[in-house]
């Protein structure tokens, strides 16, 4: 989880509870972040080591939740197998571009599209490992 997503989730947890339950959560950041649950860890090291040495041997699926900076690093390092993009029916007009400066062309294969009554659309892509 990215640090800004973690901060947002922590804020929401005050009203709605922690959305991720007892699922082990690793917050990727270089900042000093507060931790008030045993299943949360702060990590600031090499993402390849984190995924390949710590997570893959122990988990079948690893879910990355966060914003553009974290997603971009996982794509750039070829650590992402799937990308799920949710498009909400709101034009913000400002913010961080999601896939800018990845530094390489990356082929994707559309696996599924889900449209919701709210107007949100989820695009599920497989990252081609060619």
N, C-alpha and C positions, 0 to 999 in steps of 0.2 A: 504494500500500500504506500502511496506517496504521502509525504508529510502534510500537504494541504488537505488532501482527502481525509487523512487521519484527524486533523484539527476540526474539520467539518463534522465528521462522524462523532467525535468526542462532544462537540457542542450539541448535536442532535440527540445524543444519548442521555443528556440531562432531562429531556422531555419524553423521549420515546424508548429509552433503553439502548444498550449496545447492540447494534444490528447484526453483528457477526458472531454472537453467542460465545461458545468456547473454542471456536476455530482458531488454531494458531495463526497469529497475525504478526507479520514483520513489516515495520515501518522503515522504508528506505529514505534516509536523510542524513545530512551532515550537521543538522541542527540538534541541539539538546532538547528533547521532547519529554513531556511528562508521561509517565506510565502508571496506571492505577489498576491494571489487571495482570494476572499471572501469565496469560496466554499472549501477551503483547511483548514484542522485542524491538528495539531500535537497532538498525543495521546501517553502516556507512562504508562497507568494504566493496570488494570486487563482485559485480553481479554474476559473472560466470561462475565463480567459486560458490556463491550462495546457491544458485540454481543447480549446478552440476554435482557439487560435492555434498551439499546439505539437504536440498529439497528433493531432487529426483530420486535418490536412494530410498526416501521415506514416504513419498506421496505419489499417487497415480496422476493427480491433477493439481496444477498450481494456477491460482487465479490472481492476476495482477489487476488491482483496482487503483485508479488514480488518473492523473491528468496527462497532459501532453509530454512533459519532460520525462516521466518515468516510462510511458508507453514507447516513446521515441527511442530510448536507450535499449529497451528489450528488443525492439525491431532491429535497430542498428547492430546489436550484438548477436542477432539471429537466435534469440532465446524465445521468441514468440512462435507458437504453432498456429494459433487462431487469433483473430482480431474481431471483437464485437463492437460495432459503433452504434450508439443510440442517437438518433436525430430527433430533437424535440422541436415542437412547432413554435419556436421563439427565436427571433433574430436579436442577438445581443449587441452587435455593432462594435464590440471590442473584446479583447481577450487574447490568450495564447493560441497560436495556430497549432493544430493537432499534429500534423505530419510534416512540418517544415524541418529542413536541415537534417534529414535522416542520413543523407550522404551517399545513398545508393538507390538504384531502382530495385523494387521488390515486387515480384509477380504475386497476385492474389487470386484465389478461386472463390467465387460466391457460393457458400454452402446453403444459406437460408436467408429469408427475409420475413420479418414478422411486423405486421402493422397493428397498432393498438387503437382502441376507440378514442383515446385521448389525443390522437394525432401523432404520437411518437412512433417512429419506425426504427427497428433494430436490424442492422445488416451484419451478417455473420460470415466472415471471410476466413479461409484457410490460407496460411502463408505457404507459398510454394517453396520447397527446399530443393532447388535445382542447382 
